[in-house]
Amino acid sequence: MRLIIDQGNSSIKLTTFEKGIATAGAASESDDAVQFVSNFVKDCPIEATMYCSVRGAYNKPLQEWLQAHAAKAICFDEKTLLPIAIGYRTPHTLGYDRIAAAVGAQTIFPQRNILIIDAGTAITYDLLSADGIFVGGNIAPGADLRLQSLHEHTGRLPLVGTQGDTPLWGYDTVTALRSGSLQGIAYEIEGYIHECSKRYDELLVFLTGGDAERLAAMTKRVIFALKNEEIPQVPASRESTEVIFLDRNLVPKGLNRILEYNVEI
């Protein structure tokens, strides 16, 4: 099997792949990454592994464990070879998860203009061109971060979670905060789709991340939730931007493709 390790801002996520298909996954906020990974893998042989950290720093004990237990172990860094070109002016500051999501989208839809939206602690809006260039992207605060910021930087606004009613107009302070955050992001997504589709022909849109499903339901688009084995098609009766492809495994899929690319070479 191939093991993908995605160390995010708040948790570490594991995904296994067999012949390009995700077969199992787990996530944990535990500080003992080695124990978490070893319990997940058990005695299964690891053909190759890709370890990616958005924090920039890697867990040294986990690195050593992977080197000892995997036939091929790669830590994603600036020297890692990529199947796409990076047009970002400061590639050394570009998050590896953003690169991986773009590669994941390209793996599913090669030679297409794609807007990739990753809705987590932060929300990233990234554009991959049809000729395989990561054009650039923007970063905005995620839903929880917006709500937390309003609570911490005002005198009387309570801390509100994202679960609950989101009416068009809040009927109390709690729903006003929640709707302001979530609906604001939904309109933000609509705005990016609208502007990008004017500049890039036959644009496709991917949505991933922890808040992806909730936000997708608040947009005005048709949602296609992708499965591992699916090769999605945009219905001929619809414009490409009428559809949002929802894929919670987009980053692991991209990391797996990057792993394959480096192992092949």
Long-range contacts (C-beta under 8 A, 24 or more apart in sequence): 1-44, 1-45, 1-46, 1-47, 2-46, 2-47, 2-48, 2-49, 2-50, 2-256, 2-259, 3-37, 3-41, 3-46, 3-48, 3-49, 3-50, 3-70, 4-49, 4-50, 4-52, 4-252, 4-255, 4-256, 4-259, 5-37, 5-49, 5-50, 5-51, 5-52, 5-62, 5-66, 6-52, 6-54, 6-97, 6-100, 6-251, 6-252, 6-255, 7-33, 7-51, 7-52, 7-53, 7-54, 7-55, 7-58, 7-59, 8-54, 8-97, 8-120, 8-121, 9-54, 9-55, 9-120, 9-121, 9-122, 10-121, 12-36, 13-252, 14-40, 15-249, 15-252, 15-256, 16-44, 17-252, 17-256, 20-256, 20-260, 21-228, 21-229, 22-228, 22-249, 22-252, 22-253, 22-256, 25-249, 25-252, 33-59, 33-61, 33-62, 34-59, 34-61, 34-62, 34-65, 37-62, 37-65, 37-66, 38-65, 38-69, 41-69, 45-71, 46-70, 46-71, 47-71, 47-72, 48-72, 48-73, 48-74, 48-259, 48-263, 49-73, 49-74, 49-259, 50-74, 50-76, 50-255, 50-256, 50-258, 50-259, 51-75, 51-76, 52-76, 52-96, 52-97, 52-100, 52-255, 53-96, 54-95, 54-96, 54-97, 72-263, 74-259, 74-262, 76-100, 76-255, 76-258, 80-258, 80-262, 81-258, 81-261, 81-262, 81-265, 82-258, 82-261, 83-132, 83-257, 83-258, 83-261, 84-128, 84-132, 84-133, 84-134, 85-132, 85-133, 85-134, 86-133, 86-134, 87-133, 87-134, 87-135, 87-136, 88-134, 88-136, 94-134, 95-124, 97-251, 98-124, 98-126, 98-134, 98-137, 99-134, 99-254, 99-258, 100-250, 100-251, 100-252, 100-254, 100-255, 100-258, 101-126, 101-206, 101-208, 101-250, 101-251, 101-254, 102-126, 102-128, 102-134, 102-254, 103-253, 103-254, 103-255, 103-257, 103-258, 104-206, 104-247, 104-249, 104-250, 104-251, 104-252, 104-253, 104-254, 104-255, 104-257, 105-204, 105-206, 105-250, 105-254, 106-132, 107-253, 107-254, 107-257, 108-226, 108-231, 108-232, 108-245, 108-247, 108-253, 109-204, 109-232, 112-202, 112-204, 113-196, 113-200, 113-201, 113-202, 113-203, 113-204, 114-203, 114-204, 114-205, 114-206, 115-192, 115-193, 115-196, 115-200, 115-203, 115-204, 115-205, 115-206, 116-206, 116-208, 116-250, 117-189, 117-192, 117-205, 117-206, 117-207, 117-208, 117-209, 117-212, 118-208, 118-209, 118-250, 118-251, 119-143, 119-185, 119-207, 119-208, 119-209, 119-210, 119-211, 119-212, 119-215, 120-209, 120-210, 120-211, 121-145, 123-185, 123-188, 123-209, 123-211, 125-192, 127-196, 127-200, 129-200, 130-200, 130-201, 140-185, 140-188, 142-185, 142-211, 143-181, 143-182, 143-185, 143-211, 143-214, 143-215, 146-180, 146-181, 146-184, 146-185, 147-177, 147-178, 147-181, 150-177, 150-181, 162-211, 162-214, 166-218, 182-214, 182-215, 182-218, 183-218, 185-211, 185-215, 185-218, 186-215, 186-218, 186-219, 189-215, 189-219, 190-219, 190-220, 193-221, 193-241, 197-240, 197-241, 202-240, 203-240, 203-241, 204-234, 204-240, 204-241, 204-243, 204-245, 205-240, 205-241, 205-243, 205-244, 205-245, 206-244, 206-245, 206-246, 206-247, 206-250, 207-244, 207-245, 207-246, 207-247, 208-246, 208-247, 208-248, 208-249, 208-250, 208-251, 209-248, 212-246, 212-248, 213-246, 213-248, 216-244, 216-246, 219-244
